[in-house]
Amino acid sequence: MSLKTLVSIALVIMHTTGFAGGFNCAKARTGTEHMICSDSELSSLDDVLNRTYQQVSARMNPAKNLVNDQRKWIIEERNMCRDLKCLNKAYRARIAYLENYVSSKSNVCLFSESSLEGYWQGNGAGDFEEMKFEVSEGKYTFLSWRHHRPEIIGSWKLQNCELYIFETDDTMNMPFAYHVSNIINNVLYVQQLGNNEKAAYKRMK
């Protein structure tokens, strides 16, 4: 739910000229509102955000928690933007975040193996300092390094946003197991299955 929806939820379904999502652009007051109204892509992103928010709201109990979270995003992230590029980035990140919530509740994962392919560097938490996911000729190879020295060479698989890393190609061994929470701005967020330990990894290449 954007500020427009907070102002007037009844206007969300209107698509006539002069309206951007949920508020009348003729009555736009803030610089953020004027920027959204002046850019067709931002206006469309706001519409997508509104629809996604409604999907999440229908699944969340109590929905009040989501309202407070969305207001915080509006104040601390969206309204801090001073140009179209920043707003575009903020909207896309927020949409991805909410879409992932819908995904986790419907058992439909938004991320595929290709989302993980590449080299990642940890932020100090988690099981790995550096790691790489590769896919070649149907083979899923995992590599990790500690202090820039090789640590694990194994395999991996992603199933319904659950990531499993095996120390060898023998999948009978106990794997490292995580839930892929999100991938935003080239940062991979995972949560260890069983103890809920969280970690983040920055995509390097």
C-alpha positions in Angstrom: 0.0 0.0 0.0 1.5 3.3 -1.1 0.8 6.7 0.4 -1.8 7.1 -2.3 -3.7 4.1 -1.0 -3.5 5.4 2.5 -5.0 8.7 1.3 -7.9 7.1 -0.5 -8.2 3.3 -1.0 -11.4 3.7 -2.9 -9.5 5.4 -5.8 -7.2 2.4 -6.5 -9.5 1.0 -9.2 -9.7 4.2 -11.1 -7.5 4.5 -14.2 -8.7 7.7 -15.9 -6.4 10.4 -17.2 -4.9 12.4 -14.3 -4.8 9.6 -11.8 -1.7 7.6 -10.8 -2.8 4.5 -8.9 -4.7 5.6 -5.8 -4.6 9.4 -5.7 -5.6 12.3 -7.9 -2.4 13.8 -9.4 -4.1 17.2 -9.6 -4.0 17.1 -5.8 -0.4 15.9 -5.4 1.3 17.8 -2.6 4.7 16.4 -2.0 7.7 16.2 -4.3 7.5 12.5 -4.2 3.9 12.5 -5.4 4.7 14.9 -8.2 7.6 12.7 -9.4 5.4 9.6 -9.4 2.7 11.5 -11.4 5.1 12.8 -13.9 6.6 9.5 -14.8 4.5 6.8 -16.4 6.8 3.9 -15.4 6.7 5.0 -11.7 3.0 5.3 -11.9 2.8 1.8 -13.2 5.1 0.5 -10.5 2.9 2.1 -7.9 -0.1 0.3 -9.3 1.9 -3.0 -9.2 2.9 -2.3 -5.6 -0.8 -1.6 -4.6 -2.0 -4.9 -6.1 0.8 -6.9 -4.5 0.2 -5.2 -1.2 -3.5 -6.3 -1.3 -2.4 -9.9 -2.0 -0.1 -9.8 1.0 -2.7 -8.1 3.2 -5.2 -10.9 2.5 -2.7 -13.5 3.8 -1.3 -11.6 6.8 -3.0 -11.7 10.2 -3.1 -9.1 11.7 -2.9 -6.9 8.7 -2.0 -3.9 11.0 1.6 -5.2 11.1 1.8 -4.9 7.3 0.3 -1.4 7.4 2.9 -0.2 9.9 5.7 -1.8 7.9 4.5 -0.2 4.7 4.3 3.2 6.3 7.8 2.8 7.6 9.0 2.0 4.1 7.2 5.1 2.7 8.8 7.4 5.2 12.2 6.0 5.6 12.9 4.8 2.1 10.5 6.0 -0.6 10.1 9.5 0.6 13.9 9.9 1.1 14.4 9.7 -2.7 15.2 12.9 -4.5 15.2 11.6 -8.1 13.4 9.2 -10.4 16.2 6.6 -10.4 16.1 6.3 -6.6 12.3 6.0 -6.6 12.4 3.3 -9.4 14.9 1.3 -7.4 13.0 1.7 -4.1 9.7 0.6 -5.8 11.2 -2.5 -7.5 12.9 -3.6 -4.3 9.7 -3.2 -2.3 7.7 -5.1 -4.9 10.2 -7.9 -4.9 10.0 -8.1 -1.1 6.2 -8.3 -1.1 6.1 -10.8 -4.0 8.5 -13.0 -2.1 6.0 -13.0 0.9 3.2 -14.0 -1.4 5.5 -16.7 -2.8 6.4 -18.1 0.6 2.7 -18.4 1.6 1.6 -20.0 -1.6 4.6 -22.4 -1.9 5.6 -20.9 -5.2 9.2 -19.8 -5.3 10.2 -16.7 -7.3 13.8 -17.7 -7.5 15.4 -20.3 -9.8 18.8 -21.8 -10.1 19.9 -19.1 -12.4 19.2 -16.5 -9.6 21.9 -18.1 -7.6 24.6 -18.7 -10.3 27.7 -16.7 -9.7 30.2 -15.7 -7.0 29.0 -14.4 -3.6 30.8 -12.9 -0.6 29.4 -13.1 3.0 28.9 -10.2 5.4 30.6 -12.0 8.3 27.6 -14.2 9.4 26.7 -17.6 8.1 28.6 -20.7 7.1 30.7 -19.3 4.2 32.9 -16.4 3.6 32.9 -16.8 -0.1 31.0 -19.2 -2.3 30.1 -19.9 -5.9 27.2 -21.7 -7.6 27.8 -23.1 -11.0 25.6 -25.0 -13.5 27.2 -26.7 -16.4 25.9 -29.5 -18.6 23.3 -30.4 -16.0 25.8 -30.5 -13.2 25.3 -28.2 -10.1 28.7 -27.5 -8.6 29.3 -25.6 -5.3 32.6 -24.1 -4.3 33.5 -22.1 -1.1 36.6 -20.4 0.2 37.7 -19.4 3.7 40.4 -16.8 4.0 40.7 -17.1 0.2 41.6 -20.7 0.5 39.4 -23.5 -1.0 37.1 -24.9 1.6 34.3 -27.1 0.1 33.8 -28.6 -3.4 30.4 -30.2 -3.7 27.0 -29.9 -5.2 23.8 -28.0 -4.6 20.1 -27.9 -5.5 17.3 -25.4 -5.1 13.7 -26.6 -4.5 10.8 -24.4 -3.5 13.2 -21.7 -2.2 15.0 -24.3 -0.1 18.7 -24.4 -0.8 20.7 -27.6 -0.1 24.5 -27.7 -0.3 26.3 -31.0 -0.2 30.0 -31.4 0.7 30.4 -34.0 -2.0 28.3 -35.3 -4.9 27.0 -38.0 -2.6 23.6 -36.5 -1.6 23.2 -39.1 1.2 25.5 -36.8 3.3 23.8 -34.3 5.7 23.6 -31.1 3.6 23.7 -27.4 4.6 20.1 -26.4 4.3 18.7 -22.9 4.0 15.5 -21.0 3.0 16.2 -18.4 0.3 14.4 -15.4 1.9 15.1 -12.8 -0.9 17.5 -11.5 -3.5 17.4 -7.7 -3.6 20.0 -5.3 -5.2 22.4 -8.3 -5.7 22.3 -9.4 -2.1 21.2 -12.9 -1.3 19.4 -13.4 2.0 19.2 -16.9 3.5 17.9 -18.4 6.7 19.3 -21.7 8.0 16.6 -24.4 8.3 16.3 -25.6 11.8 17.8 -22.8 13.9 16.7 -19.7 11.8 20.2 -18.3 11.7 20.3 -15.6 9.0 23.1 -14.5 6.6 23.5 -12.2 3.6 25.8 -12.6 0.6 26.7 -9.9 -1.9 27.0 -10.9 -5.5 30.5 -10.1 -6.7 30.4 -11.4 -10.3 
